[in-house]
Structures are given as structure tokens and as C-alpha cells.
Amino acid sequence: MSKTHLDVDMEAELEGIDDSDEDMDKEDIDEDILDDDDDEFDADTLAKISSLEEELTNNPFNYTAYTDLISILRKGSDFDKLRSVREKFRTNYPLSGDLWIQWTQDEMKIAASEEDKKMIVNLFEDGVKDYISVELWLEYCKFFLGEIGTPEGIDKARDVFERSLIACGLHTGKGSLLWDSYREFEVALLATKAPGEEKDKQKSRIINLMKRQLRVPLLDMDNTLEEFKVLIEGEPDPNVIRDFHKAKEKLAKIEQFEISVMNNEETLEAYKEYIKFELKSKDPARIQMLYERAITDNCLNTDLWSEYLSYLDTNIKIDTVCLPVFRRAVRNCPWSSNIWSDYLLSLERYEKDHAEIVKVFEESLAVGFGDPTSYLEVWLTYITYMRRRTAFDKEKETETMADLRKAFDTACQHLVSVAGSDPECLMLKFYANIEADQFRNLENARKIWADVLQVHQFQAAVWMEAIEFEKIFGDKKHLRKKLERALEKSHDNPEAIAKAWIQFEREEGSLESYDHCRKMVKIKLEKIESVREKERLVLETNQEKDKAKVEKKKEKDKQHRRDKRHQASESKKQEKGEFEPKLEPTPEFKVPGVPSRHGNEENLDVDVKVEIDLQEPETGKKRIEPPPGYTGPRLDQPPKRQKLEEGDDSGEGKNRATVFLSNLDFEVDEDTINNLMGKSGKVKEVRLVRKPDGKSKGYAFVEFSSVSEAEAAKKRDNELVKGRPMYISDCDPDRKKGPVFKYSTGLDTKKLFVKGLDPNVSKEDLSRVFGEFGKLADVRLVTYRNGHSKGIAFVEYVDEVAAAKALVKTDGMKIKDKEIEVAISNPPKRKPEEPQDMKDIKSLGGTSQKDFGPRGKGRSQLAFMPRSVATSGSTATANKQKLDLVKFVKPGGASVKMVSKSDSNGSSNGSTAAAEPPKDAAEIAAAAKKSNDDFRKMLLGQK
């Protein structure tokens, strides 16, 4: 077997003691040289040392100052000063494993006598009590390796190793370090044994140690098993293999928690999950080990300490285990009154000496709580303990009774000195009840209650407690006085006092006392009602003032936003060159050509074009603005660029290969859409429309590599994605086509209409029910946009025979306890839409609304056409004839050309007959001689 580093240490210890002494002397000389070099600090370092010492003098609980000062002093040669600082540090705080290792290593450098070595051992003993630390235990074990030259030294080293396994051997991540070190120590001893009984005994000890290790779930267990096989030179017995596999299974279950604890920055949450898992296994040793690891990494978390202590008190119930943890808890979290109170209760529970309990209680008061009410909690715990240990005697006052009264007096004096510690006077109330009940001294109890009422003289709830006290321990005379005094003093809830007084007089009083009670109650309640009314009026006045301020501010903000929007609108119009509409008729109005109106979009046979001479006479007049609503060509602007022709790769052709997805769940992202639509073909691009904050708007554009793939994708319309139907339609960015209903609207004998469905019925349920009667072509469950069923569906068969059979069999059938109705699909005919050309022209005041209600049109529906023009009834025909003439005449003698295609169904401005041009040249010439002023007078009915 190859030698380990412990073998080498053992040989050096047994064979080269003199050499080791010589090396130690050399190290001491080197240390002296280093100490001489660092003996003096520079001025800045000395100033910093003085500053830290002064800080610790003023505040002995400054943790950072201790660590900084120790770090500086370690570089110097004043070990006594360094040791003194560390002693003060450990008195006020528990030290971490690293700080204990530094301290022991520094002490080992200067240790020369047995007393020094004993001091180092004491340091190790104190260090392993503060926190669980595998590294500190390894240093402790390593320290005792220097004593294994004698049997006593070997026993001491072995004892330390065993204690380390008890403390940290179950540590899944680092426990194997201790097990391996212990085994190497025993193997090194085996190498020193001569063949025989002693060697066999030592080998047996190593085998048993490895069997114990194989029962514990530790990292790198497989290598341990292989080393065990090498040691025994064969295969282990079945019991060892069974224990190994059991530990291996446990390791597999907790491995994820170990990884989470090591890698997670929020170790507290990781430990809580780990502990929650271990509590189910009910293994106290493992649970305690896990709590120790958790508090080592989160030593200032009071909730974790309280949870750990509660587990120990509830499940372990051993004073030698629980009380040391309480001691460590109050050293780590001295500000927690809950932990101090639980500590006192635990000392009482394990029947510790009274002097020890008093000592712990005095320590709790000396730490200085940040919350004043913490003093009250600790005092109540201690006083309760004192009451339980008091032997009450009705005849005389015992020693314990005197101690209890003294404790009450001390508690009241101390709480009075700490502002805000007992705002509700709980300690005084407790004291009064004990005086009346146990000490039988009602006079003292009433004095204590008088002090309480002096503090809370206007609170009805406190008076009610005093009244209840008199009911229990007092007499009727004092109770009646207390009731009357309470009614006089209480302001917040005198009704409760009045009710209690009246009830008392009903039960115990005379007629005179009852009348007096009613009189006093009436006076008090009237007075209180008057005060409350004044307060109510003041409150309402203040609320109205506040509301007026808020409304004024709202109106001011609204006006500011209105002005801002108006300015922004004006700026945009100026940038775009748009014209403001003007209601006044302009002097030289040039009549525009009238666009053709058609009943159907498909009949575009008539194409009327009015060509106007764009040459303006050079008269020097200002250009005349067009009238409101004019959308024809502008004389001062070039014609707009025409859109790309259909079939262009960058225009309509690209849109044909793109589909529009809507009603998407807001959690659906580009990757989800890509994976989902990739089933229909190769996706070139996914454009998910998002808000400015990055959240999805619920719709997207998906471009495929070909039009056929886009067509295949559209067949998946209404497919459920995360519980919502996904709508798939053509990509129509300009909204030219509008929504298209793609299902048949007439009688279809192959399709059945189903209604009355349960909302939980799915498409699969319908396919299963109706599929029994024939081959299905399609099943469409009608849903809302959120994916919930509307309770209706359409079931389409391949042939009519199957549809007829299903109609007969399923009509009236119950599906999920609801009766359904089935019929041949024959939707009612939809009301035909009004042709686009017949709709009102919004720019001329028209609107799609027909019923304007009792108040007529709103402000936003005002027509810009003069009343004299917008006539109806008998004048409609006459006005139409006048307008017909205007439509085809260009004032000023401009030439007019008519280009027309035959269509007898055309219409203009919603009229039933098409506008016709003048019949002959004479009429055109007569119309051409009229000026704009003539036309205006004619339209306004003037002569």
C-alpha cells in the first residue's frame, strides 16, 4: 500500500524527533527575524491602530473594528496585545471557523511549554462550540498528531477524530474529509505495527471505520468502496453492500439540495427547502446537522434560530443538547427578546438552578434591546417564572412571596425608566391582579389600578378592564363609583360605559340610583354627540376644501394637456401642409370634378374623369384654398406615387406568403410562434408586435417561404394555443379587404348545428360522439376570444347520409349532463351591407348613425353644409338639377371633357339616378357664361 502524507508525518514523528526540534529552532529564528522586521509600524498604521482602539473603547460591539485591528496586529510582534483584543472579541461575539484557525495557528508559533499547548487545546474546544466547521476540526485533529508518540497521545487523537465525526461526519459535502483523515491516521498506525495480533486488531479497526463511512451518504462514495475492496482484498459482505446502496439512494435524493446550497447566493431559502425535505425522514441527527450548517451561513437570522430551538425543545428534549444551542443563539442574536424568553423557559423546563436563571435574565437586560417593548417581554417571562416558583400562604407572607413582590416592584421601576416599553401598562395590570388574588391585598391592587387609570384616563377600554377587576375582586360601592367615574372621563366610547352602568343598576341598584344613572348617561351622550357633530363639520369642511383643490388641479392639468395637444396638432398640420377647413364660401371657388358612385365594388364600368386645365391665368391673385371635404387632386401638389403592382416580390407577393396571427396569449413569444407555425412549412420571419415596454400586443405576422405554405397555415385557424383560439388570416396591412367570413352561410345538408353544449365539452369529445355515425370532415367548436366555449358547434360530415343519421340519433342526447339540440346547418341570411358608394360622406357632415336620440346630433356630428343647400323633401329634385349643372361646368371658361363607360346603374351622391351631362352644346355654353357669384346666389336662393 502506498504511503500517505500521514505516513510521512508518522515516520518523521517517530524517527526524526531531533531533526524536527532542529527544524523548529530554525523556524523560531526565522520568526524572530520577521518579528524584528515588523516590530515597528509606520505612522499611518499606528494612527489607524489608535483610532480602532478608541472606537472599541466607545463601542465594544463593533465587529468590523475588531477584525480590522486583528488584521493589523497580526503583522506585528506584540502577541500579548493581539491576544487581548481577541479575548475581548470572543467575549462579545462568537468567532467564525477562519478566525479560530488564525488564532490557533498564531498561538502555535509561539507555544513553548505545556501550559501553552493546553491553552491551544482550550482555544480549539471553544472554537468548535461556536459554529460547525470541518476545517477547524481538521486543524484540531492535526494538532494532536504531534502527540501520537505515546499511547496516551494516540488515544487523545483518536478521541478528537471521533468527536469530529459526531459533529461533522454527516456533512454531505465536506464530511468525507474527516472520514478520510481519520482513516489515514489509522492506516499510518497500522504501518508501525509488527505482524501479529496487534496488527490484525488495527486492521479490523480500519475495516469497521470504513464500514461506518459507507453507511453515510457522502460525496465520492464509489472511490471509498473501491478502497475498501482493496483493504479487505475481496468483495464486501452483503450487509455492507446493502448499506452502501441505501446511502447511495439517499445521496441521489439530497444531491440536488446540496448543489442548490453550494451554488445559490440565497442560501437561506435553499436551506429551508433542504430542511423541509429532511424533516419528512425524521432523522434527528441529519436534521440537527442541517440546522447547524444553515445557522453557520446565516448566523444573524433570528427566525432560523427560533425554528432550530423549537425543533430541539420539541423533539430532542435533552438539556445537554438544547441549552448550549440557546447559549450560542443569544450570543449571535442578542437583540432578540423572543430567544431570550425561550432561553429562560428552557432553563426552567430542565429544572436548572434559580441562580443560573437569574444570571441569564440579568444578561438579557444588559444587552440593550433596540425595541423598548422587548424589555417588557423578557420581564413578563421572568415574572411568570417567579410566580410559578412562589409558595403562596394565606396566613403569612413567605420568602418567595416577598421575592415575587420585589421582582414586580423592580420590573415596574425599570419599565418606567425605559420610554415606550409598556404603553398599555400590562405589568401594572398583572401586578394588581396578583396583589388582589394571591396576596389578598385589595388596597394595594386599587392603588396600582389608580396609576394605570392616571395614564389612560380617557380610554373606555381601560376603564372597562378596571370595572371588570372590581366585579371580580371588589364590592358594589367601589364598582358604582368606578362606573360613574368612567362615564365622566371616557371620550372615545362612552356608550360602552353607559351600557355597563345601566345593566349594573338593573341588576343591583335601587330606583333612585337607576334614575341617577339614566340622567348622567343622557347628559354625557348629548355632550359627546355635540362634540362629535362639531368634529364632523370640521372634517367635512376640510374634505370639501381638499376636494376643491384636487378638482382645480385636475382642471388645470386637463387644460394644459388640451393646449398641448392643440399645439402638437397645429405643428403637425404645418409640417404636412394640411389646410384648415373654412366654412365661409370663398370668392373665386373652382368647382372640383365629382367622383363616380357605384352600388357594388365589383361593377367599375363607369369611370368619369374631369380634366381641368391646370394653367392658372396670371392675374396676380392669391391661390384659393379648396372647400372642406375636397379630396381630389391638388393643383399645387404632384400626384401621389402609385402602389406596387400585384406580384412584386417586395409588395403584394410577399404579403401572400405572410399570414396574420391574432388573439394570441400575451406570454407567447417569437420562439413559440416559430415552433408552432413551423409545422406548416419553413418560416422565414416572425414579427411579433410589441408595446413600447416590450410586452406583446397579442398579434403577429409570420412570413413563409412560399404561398402554398401560407395557405396550409391558414387551414389551422382557431387552433388552441395556451387555451386561446389562435386566429389565422391573410396579411392585409392596408385593410383593403376587411374581415371575411370564410364559412358557408346557406343550407348545408352535410353540416350539423349543435347547441346547448356544456362549457367543458371539448372538440375531442364532439369528435368521439359524432364520429360514431360516419366519417367527419370537420368539427368546429365556437369559442370566445379567451378560448371559452360558447356552447355551440358545427359538425360537418363527408356525405349527407351520415349527417342525417347523426341528426336523428344525437338530437336530444345528453353530453356531460346537458341536453343538446342538433339541426341541419342553415344560418339566417345576413342583412346586406349598404354599398360603399351609398354611404354618407363624412367630410360633408354625413354619418352612419340614423337615430340621434332626443337631443339630435352631438357636437362631433355637425354637418358643414349650409342649411339652404341641405334641403329635403320637395326641393330635393330642384336642388339636384342645379347641382347637376354645377358638376360639369368649370367657371372661367375652362374646358371640360367627359370620359364615360356605359353603366345604367351608377349613381351620384346617393341619388337613384345617375348624373347625366348636358345634352347639347348650347346648354354647356349657357352654363359657362355664369360666374361663381351667380352660382352662389342660385344655391342660396337669392336673386
MARMI-361869 format. One record per residue (C-alpha): residue number from 1; x, y, z. Coordinates in steps of 0.05 Angstrom, whole numbers. Each point is the difference from the previous one (the first is absolute). Layout:
NUM/X/Y/Z
...
***
This chain:
1/0/0/0
2/27/69/-19
3/19/48/55
4/-45/58/15
5/20/68/27
6/-19/-25/70
7/49/-58/-8
8/54/50/-14
9/-20/42/60
10/0/-62/44
11/69/-21/-21
12/26/70/11
13/-31/-1/69
14/27/-67/21
15/68/-1/-33
16/21/73/-8
17/-19/35/63
18/68/32/6
19/-3/24/-71
20/-69/29/13
21/27/37/60
22/56/29/-42
23/-50/21/-53
24/-44/32/53
25/60/39/26
26/14/24/-71
27/-73/21/-7
28/4/38/66
29/62/36/-24
30/-35/18/-65
31/-61/24/38
32/44/43/45
33/32/31/-62
34/-69/14/-29
35/-24/28/66
36/60/47/3
37/-17/24/-70
38/-72/13/19
39/13/25/70
40/-13/72/-17
41/-60/25/-40
42/0/63/-41
43/-36/62/23
44/-64/-11/-40
45/-7/-71/26
46/10/22/72
47/-52/54/-9
48/-49/-50/-28
49/13/-47/59
50/-14/57/49
51/-64/18/-37
52/-25/-72/2
53/16/-7/74
54/-37/64/16
55/-60/-25/-41
56/-2/-65/39
57/5/37/66
58/-62/41/-19
59/-36/-59/-32
60/24/-69/21
61/-49/-33/-48
62/30/27/-65
63/13/-65/-37
64/37/32/-59
65/47/38/46
66/21/-64/33
67/16/-35/-65
68/38/60/-28
69/42/8/63
70/16/-75/3
71/21/1/-72
72/50/57/13
73/27/-29/66
74/14/-67/-32
75/54/34/-42
76/36/24/62
77/36/-33/58
78/-44/20/59
79/-34/-67/12
80/-25/20/69
81/-38/59/-29
82/-27/-44/-56
83/-23/-53/49
84/-34/53/43
85/-40/27/-59
86/-21/-70/-19
87/-23/-15/71
88/-44/61/0
89/-26/-19/-69
90/-20/-70/21
91/-34/27/62
92/-48/43/-40
93/-7/-43/-63
94/5/-73/-22
95/58/-7/-49
96/-2/-33/-67
97/41/-62/-16
98/51/40/-40
99/12/48/58
100/11/-58/48
101/49/-33/-48
102/40/64/-6
103/2/7/75
104/22/-72/13
105/53/4/-54
106/28/64/29
107/2/-31/70
108/34/-63/-26
109/57/43/-27
110/19/25/69
111/-21/-61/42
112/59/-26/39
113/-26/-31/64
114/-54/-50/19
115/-42/58/26
116/2/32/-68
117/-23/-65/-33
118/-57/-7/50
119/-21/70/-17
120/-2/-18/-74
121/-42/-61/17
122/-48/45/38
123/-3/47/-60
124/-19/-59/-45
125/-52/-23/50
126/-31/69/2
127/4/8/-76
128/-37/-64/-18
129/-58/22/45
130/-14/65/-37
131/-16/-26/-70
132/6/-65/-37
133/65/1/-40
134/32/-59/-34
135/64/39/-12
136/7/17/75
137/-11/-73/19
138/54/-21/-50
139/48/50/32
140/-17/-27/69
141/13/-72/-22
142/65/21/-34
143/23/34/64
144/-6/-65/39
145/41/-39/-51
146/61/29/35
147/-19/-39/62
148/-6/-70/-30
149/69/-21/23
150/-32/-28/62
151/-61/-44/11
152/-33/58/38
153/12/46/-60
154/-30/-51/-47
155/-62/-6/43
156/-8/76/3
157/7/5/-76
158/-50/-56/-10
159/-49/33/48
160/4/66/-39
161/-12/-37/-65
162/-61/-34/28
163/-28/65/26
164/12/32/-68
165/-41/-55/-33
166/-57/11/49
167/1/74/-13
168/12/1/-76
169/2/-71/-25
170/-70/6/-31
171/20/61/-40
172/-16/-25/-70
173/47/49/-35
174/61/2/46
175/-10/-58/49
176/43/-47/-43
177/62/43/17
178/-6/-19/73
179/-14/-74/-15
180/59/-4/-47
181/47/35/49
182/-21/-46/56
183/11/-61/-45
184/69/25/-21
185/18/9/73
186/-20/-72/16
187/36/-25/-62
188/63/36/21
189/-4/-34/68
190/-10/-67/-36
191/66/10/-36
192/36/5/68
193/-28/-66/25
194/38/-65/-6
195/-36/-60/-30
196/-42/-33/53
197/-61/11/43
198/11/75/8
199/4/10/-75
200/-62/-41/-12
201/-37/39/53
202/21/66/-32
203/-21/-25/-69
204/-68/-21/29
205/-7/71/28
206/12/29/-69
207/-51/-48/-32
208/-53/20/51
209/15/73/-11
210/-10/-8/-76
211/-65/-38/11
212/-26/58/41
213/21/48/-55
214/-36/-41/-54
215/-65/7/39
216/1/76/-6
217/-22/36/-64
218/63/38/-19
219/29/26/-64
220/50/-46/-36
221/-29/-64/33
222/20/-44/-59
223/74/12/12
224/-8/-17/73
225/-32/-67/-19
226/58/-15/-47
227/51/15/55
228/-39/-45/47
229/4/-57/-49
230/75/10/-6
231/7/0/76
232/-39/-65/11
233/30/-30/-64
234/-67/-24/-25
235/-74/15/-5
236/-37/30/59
237/-54/-40/35
238/-73/11/-21
239/-16/43/62
240/53/50/-19
241/-24/2/-72
242/-72/10/24
243/20/58/45
244/41/30/-56
245/-58/-2/-50
246/-47/29/52
247/47/58/12
248/9/8/-75
249/-76/6/-9
250/-3/52/55
251/57/38/-34
252/-38/1/-66
253/-60/31/35
254/38/55/36
255/52/14/-54
256/-44/54/-32
257/-7/35/67
258/75/-3/12
259/12/32/-68
260/-51/54/14
261/32/16/67
262/70/5/-30
263/-19/39/-62
264/-58/44/23
265/15/69/27
266/-65/-1/39
267/23/-58/44
268/-55/11/52
269/-56/-19/-48
270/41/-59/-25
271/12/-25/71
272/-74/7/17
273/-19/-45/-58
274/54/-49/20
275/-23/-1/73
276/-72/-8/-22
277/20/-62/-38
278/41/-29/57
279/-56/11/51
280/-41/-51/-39
281/53/-53/12
282/-1/14/76
283/74/-13/10
284/19/45/59
285/75/-4/-13
286/-5/21/-72
287/-51/54/15
288/44/29/56
289/61/-2/-46
290/-39/38/-54
291/-24/53/49
292/72/9/24
293/23/10/-72
294/-56/49/-13
295/14/44/62
296/75/-1/-17
297/-16/34/-66
298/-58/42/28
299/21/13/72
300/-38/65/7
301/-68/-26/-21
302/-44/-1/62
303/-56/-39/-33
304/48/-56/-18
305/27/-4/71
306/-70/-1/29
307/-21/-55/-48
308/62/-41/19
309/-11/10/75
310/-74/-18/-6
311/19/-65/-35
312/50/-18/55
313/-49/16/56
314/-55/-39/-34
315/37/-61/-26
316/67/-8/35
317/-18/23/70
318/70/-10/27
319/29/57/42
320/72/-14/-20
321/-20/7/-73
322/-51/57/4
323/31/48/50
324/67/9/-35
325/-38/18/-64
326/-40/51/39
327/65/29/26
328/28/6/-70
329/-65/29/-25
330/0/58/49
331/73/14/-16
332/-16/4/-74
333/-66/38/6
334/2/36/67
335/-53/50/-24
336/-54/-54/-5
337/-45/2/62
338/-37/-62/-25
339/64/-42/3
340/17/27/70
341/-71/-16/24
342/4/-71/-29
343/68/-8/32
344/-29/17/69
345/-58/-48/-11
346/47/-55/-22
347/43/9/63
348/-63/-6/42
349/-23/-60/-40
350/65/-37/13
351/-4/20/74
352/64/40/2
353/22/36/62
354/-35/66/17
355/66/37/2
356/16/-22/-71
357/-68/24/-25
358/9/67/35
359/69/7/-32
360/-28/-12/-70
361/-56/49/13
362/48/54/22
363/42/-13/-62
364/-61/11/-43
365/-14/68/31
366/73/20/-8
367/4/-10/-76
368/-42/62/-15
369/-60/-15/-44
370/-15/46/-59
371/-76/-9/9
372/-23/26/69
373/-57/-51/2
374/52/-56/0
375/15/18/73
376/-74/-12/17
377/1/-68/-33
378/62/-23/38
379/-27/28/66
380/-67/-35/-9
381/35/-66/-13
382/43/8/63
383/-58/23/43
384/-42/-59/-23
385/57/-46/19
386/4/34/68
387/-75/-9/11
388/4/-74/-15
389/55/-11/51
390/-36/41/54
391/-32/-37/58
392/-61/41/17
393/-26/-1/71
394/-66/33/22
395/23/7/72
396/68/32/-8
397/47/26/-53
398/53/-52/-19
399/70/14/-25
400/-18/-17/-72
401/-60/47/4
402/46/56/22
403/46/-17/-58
404/-58/4/-49
405/-24/67/27
406/71/26/-4
407/6/-25/-71
408/-66/36/-18
409/25/65/31
410/67/-4/-36
411/-35/-16/-66
412/-47/60/5
413/56/47/18
414/44/-25/-58
415/-56/4/-51
416/-18/70/21
417/73/21/-12
418/-2/-28/-71
419/-46/44/-42
420/-52/-38/-40
421/15/-68/30
422/-70/-12/29
423/-49/48/-33
424/-61/-41/21
425/23/-9/72
426/-2/-76/-5
427/49/-9/57
428/-40/44/47
429/-65/-37/-17
430/36/-66/12
431/26/26/66
432/-69/24/22
433/-33/-67/-15
434/54/-38/39
435/-8/48/59
436/-75/-10/2
437/-2/-74/-15
438/62/-30/33
439/22/51/51
440/-71/17/20
441/18/74/4
442/-56/36/-36
443/23/69/24
444/67/-7/-35
445/-34/-27/-62
446/-46/61/-4
447/60/47/8
448/34/-36/-59
449/-64/7/-41
450/-2/74/17
451/69/8/-31
452/-24/-36/-62
453/-62/44/-7
454/42/62/10
455/38/-18/-64
456/-62/-22/-40
457/-54/42/32
458/-38/15/-65
459/-1/-71/-30
460/-64/-38/11
461/33/-68/-11
462/47/11/59
463/-58/23/44
464/-38/-63/-20
465/59/-42/24
466/0/37/67
467/-76/-11/5
468/10/-74/-13
469/54/-2/54
470/-50/30/50
471/-53/-50/-21
472/48/-58/15
473/36/23/63
474/-36/63/25
475/-69/20/27
476/-62/36/-26
477/18/67/31
478/68/4/-35
479/-29/-28/-64
480/-55/55/-4
481/52/54/12
482/45/-30/-53
483/-58/-1/-50
484/-19/72/13
485/72/23/-4
486/11/-39/-64
487/-61/32/-33
488/26/69/19
489/71/-11/-26
490/-7/-43/-62
491/-4/35/-66
492/11/-52/-54
493/-56/-49/16
494/-45/24/57
495/-58/-42/-28
496/34/-63/25
497/8/29/70
498/-73/24/0
499/-24/-68/-21
500/40/-34/56
501/-24/49/53
502/-73/-6/-20
503/5/-76/1
504/32/2/69
505/-55/45/28
506/-53/-46/-29
507/32/-59/36
508/22/31/66
509/-25/73/6
510/-61/34/30
511/-50/44/-38
512/36/63/22
513/68/-26/-22
514/-31/-23/-66
515/-30/69/-13
516/66/33/17
517/36/-47/-47
518/-48/16/-58
519/6/75/13
520/76/-2/-1
521/2/-44/-62
522/-47/48/-37
523/42/61/17
524/64/-35/-20
525/-26/-26/-66
526/-30/67/-20
527/66/34/15
528/39/-52/-39
529/-48/5/-59
530/9/75/-2
531/76/-6/0
532/-3/-53/-55
533/-46/43/-43
534/50/57/4
535/57/-46/-18
536/-42/-29/-58
537/-13/70/-27
538/73/18/4
539/19/-64/-35
540/-51/10/-56
541/23/71/-10
542/72/-22/-6
543/-19/-56/-47
544/-39/49/-45
545/60/46/-1
546/46/-56/-18
547/-48/-25/-53
548/-5/70/-30
549/75/5/-2
550/4/-67/-35
551/-54/19/-51
552/34/66/-14
553/66/-35/-11
554/-34/-52/-45
555/-32/55/-42
556/65/37/-5
557/36/-64/-22
558/-55/-16/-49
559/4/69/-31
560/75/-6/-4
561/-5/-67/-36
562/-54/28/-46
563/44/59/-19
564/59/-45/-9
565/-39/-46/-47
566/-26/59/-39
567/71/27/-9
568/25/-68/-21
569/-57/-6/-50
570/14/68/-29
571/74/-16/-6
572/-15/-65/-37
573/-48/35/-48
574/52/53/-15
575/53/-53/-13
576/-46/-39/-46
577/-28/62/-35
578/-72/-19/17
579/-56/52/-7
580/-47/22/54
581/-73/-8/-20
582/-36/66/-12
583/-75/6/3
584/-4/67/-37
585/-8/-5/-75
586/61/24/-38
587/-7/54/-53
588/30/-37/-59
589/-21/-72/14
590/21/-49/-53
591/-48/-59/-2
592/35/-67/4
593/-17/-60/-42
594/-50/-48/33
595/24/-72/11
596/-43/-56/-24
597/-45/-37/50
598/-16/-74/-10
599/-44/-49/36
600/50/-57/-2
601/75/-1/4
602/4/-52/-55
603/-38/42/-53
604/51/51/-20
605/-24/11/-71
606/-11/75/7
607/62/41/7
608/-14/74/-2
609/61/44/-4
610/-2/75/3
611/61/30/-31
612/11/72/21
613/48/46/-32
614/55/9/50
615/23/64/-32
616/-16/58/46
617/-8/68/-31
618/53/48/22
619/-46/46/36
620/44/9/61
621/-55/-23/47
622/13/-43/60
623/-12/-75/-8
624/-69/-20/24
625/-4/-56/51
626/-46/-60/-16
627/-65/-9/39
628/-9/-47/59
629/-4/-73/-19
630/34/7/-67
631/44/-61/-13
632/15/8/-74
633/67/18/-32
634/34/62/25
635/24/51/-51
636/61/17/41
637/22/-72/16
638/26/-55/-46
639/-41/-64/-4
640/15/-55/52
641/43/-58/-18
642/-39/-61/-20
643/6/-63/42
644/40/-58/-23
645/-35/-45/-50
646/-24/-67/23
647/53/-54/-5
648/58/44/22
649/46/-40/45
650/6/57/49
651/-74/17/1
652/-62/-41/-12
653/38/-64/-16
654/34/2/68
655/-67/13/34
656/-30/-62/-32
657/54/-43/33
658/-14/34/67
659/-56/-16/49
660/-28/42/56
661/-7/-31/69
662/-45/32/52
663/-32/-15/67
664/67/-27/25
665/14/-9/73
666/45/56/26
667/52/-51/24
668/10/-28/-70
669/68/23/-28
670/35/-5/-67
671/31/-68/15
672/-68/-30/17
673/-31/27/-63
674/59/-25/-42
675/-6/-70/28
676/-75/1/-6
677/-5/25/-72
678/60/-41/-22
679/-47/-59/-5
680/-32/32/-62
681/64/16/-36
682/66/37/2
683/-6/65/38
684/42/56/-27
685/-18/54/51
686/-44/10/62
687/-19/72/16
688/-34/2/68
689/-30/69/12
690/19/27/68
691/-16/60/43
692/53/54/17
693/14/-37/65
694/16/-64/-37
695/-64/-38/16
696/-38/-36/-55
697/-63/31/-30
698/-28/-69/-16
699/9/-2/-75
700/57/-15/-49
701/19/-8/-74
702/32/-65/-23
703/33/-3/-68
704/9/-68/-34
705/46/-19/-56
706/-57/-12/-48
707/-73/18/-10
708/-22/-73/5
709/29/-5/70
710/-38/63/20
711/-64/-31/-28
712/13/-63/40
713/10/41/63
714/-67/36/-9
715/-35/-67/4
716/22/-3/73
717/-44/59/18
718/-31/-3/70
719/53/-48/25
720/7/4/75
721/65/29/26
722/6/4/76
723/-75/-6/7
724/-17/55/-50
725/-22/-8/-73
726/53/27/-47
727/-31/37/-59
728/38/-7/-65
729/-17/43/-60
730/30/33/-61
731/51/54/9
732/-36/64/-19
733/41/58/28
734/-42/53/-35
735/-66/-31/22
736/-25/0/-71
737/-44/-61/5
738/-26/3/71
739/-22/-61/40
740/-25/-58/-43
741/-46/-54/26
742/29/-63/-30
743/-55/-49/18
744/-62/-14/-42
745/-62/40/19
746/-53/-40/-37
747/-33/-67/9
748/51/-56/6
749/-29/-70/7
750/68/-29/18
751/10/46/59
752/-36/-3/67
753/-10/57/48
754/6/-20/74
755/-20/45/59
756/-11/-7/75
757/70/-29/11
758/32/-1/68
759/58/51/3
760/48/-56/18
761/-15/-41/-63
762/61/-1/-45
763/10/-11/-74
764/25/-70/14
765/-64/-16/39
766/-43/21/-60
767/44/-39/-49
768/-8/-62/42
769/-76/6/6
770/-16/20/-72
771/55/-43/-31
772/-41/-62/15
773/-50/17/-55
774/48/12/-58
775/64/31/-24
776/9/71/23
777/26/55/-45
778/7/52/54
779/-22/16/71
780/-1/74/20
781/-13/19/72
782/-19/74/3
783/38/36/55
784/9/70/28
785/66/36/-10
786/25/-26/67
787/-10/-73/-23
788/-62/-13/42
789/-55/-38/-36
790/-64/36/-22
791/-38/-64/6
792/-11/-9/-75
793/37/-39/-54
794/-3/-21/-73
795/12/-73/-20
796/12/-13/-74
797/-3/-70/-31
798/28/-25/-65
799/-69/-22/-26
800/-72/19/13
801/-21/-70/23
802/46/2/60
803/-24/70/17
804/-73/-21/-2
805/14/-61/42
806/37/41/52
807/-56/52/1
808/-51/-53/19
809/44/-35/52
810/30/60/36
811/-56/51/3
812/-20/2/74
813/61/-40/22
814/32/17/67
815/74/16/0
816/29/13/69
817/-69/6/31
818/-24/52/-50
819/-51/-14/-55
820/22/24/-68
821/-40/22/-61
822/23/-20/-70
823/-25/27/-66
824/22/6/-73
825/45/60/-8
826/-41/56/-33
827/21/67/29
828/-48/58/-9
829/16/47/-57
830/41/59/19
831/-26/71/-12
832/34/24/-63
833/50/55/12
834/-13/69/-28
835/44/10/-62
836/61/41/14
837/-19/53/-51
838/-68/9/33
839/29/15/69
840/1/71/25
841/61/42/-13
842/30/14/68
843/37/61/-25
844/-66/33/-21
845/-33/-12/67
846/-28/-69/-14
847/-2/-55/52
848/-17/-73/4
849/-44/13/61
850/-74/4/-16
851/-31/9/69
852/30/60/34
853/-44/-4/62
854/-42/55/31
855/55/51/-1
856/19/-6/-73
857/72/-2/-25
858/58/9/47
859/53/53/-10
860/43/-49/-37
861/-57/-13/-51
862/-11/71/-26
863/-8/4/-75
864/43/51/-35
865/-51/10/-57
866/-43/63/4
867/-72/-11/19
868/-25/31/-65
869/38/-53/-39
870/-16/-59/46
871/-75/0/-18
872/-46/-59/-2
873/-69/-20/-24
874/-29/39/-59
875/61/43/-12
876/47/-59/-8
877/-13/-9/-74
878/8/74/-16
879/64/6/38
880/26/-64/-33
881/-11/31/-68
882/38/61/20
883/57/-41/28
884/1/-44/-62
885/14/62/-41
886/55/22/48
887/35/-66/-3
888/20/5/-73
889/14/74/-8
890/67/32/12
891/-7/74/15
892/44/47/-37
893/-8/-36/-66
894/45/-60/15
895/-8/-58/-47
896/-37/-62/26
897/7/-70/-28
898/-44/-59/18
899/25/-71/-3
900/-55/-52/14
901/-11/-74/-4
902/-71/-25/-7
903/-32/-18/67
904/-73/14/11
905/5/-18/74
906/48/54/22
907/-20/53/50
908/27/65/27
909/-1/24/72
910/-48/-55/19
911/-54/19/-52
912/-40/-53/-36
913/15/25/-69
914/69/11/-30
915/22/71/-12
916/-2/14/-75
917/40/54/-37
918/-35/56/-38
919/-34/-23/-63
920/27/51/-50
921/52/53/-9
922/-50/57/10
923/-14/-20/71
924/75/-7/14
925/13/69/-29
926/-57/30/42
927/28/-31/63
928/70/23/-17
929/-21/73/-2
930/-21/0/73
931/51/24/52
932/15/-29/69
933/-42/56/31
934/-59/-21/-43
935/5/-72/22
936/6/20/74
937/-63/43/-4
938/-36/-55/-36
939/18/-52/54
940/-19/47/56
941/-67/16/-32
942/17/73/-13
943/-18/40/-61
***
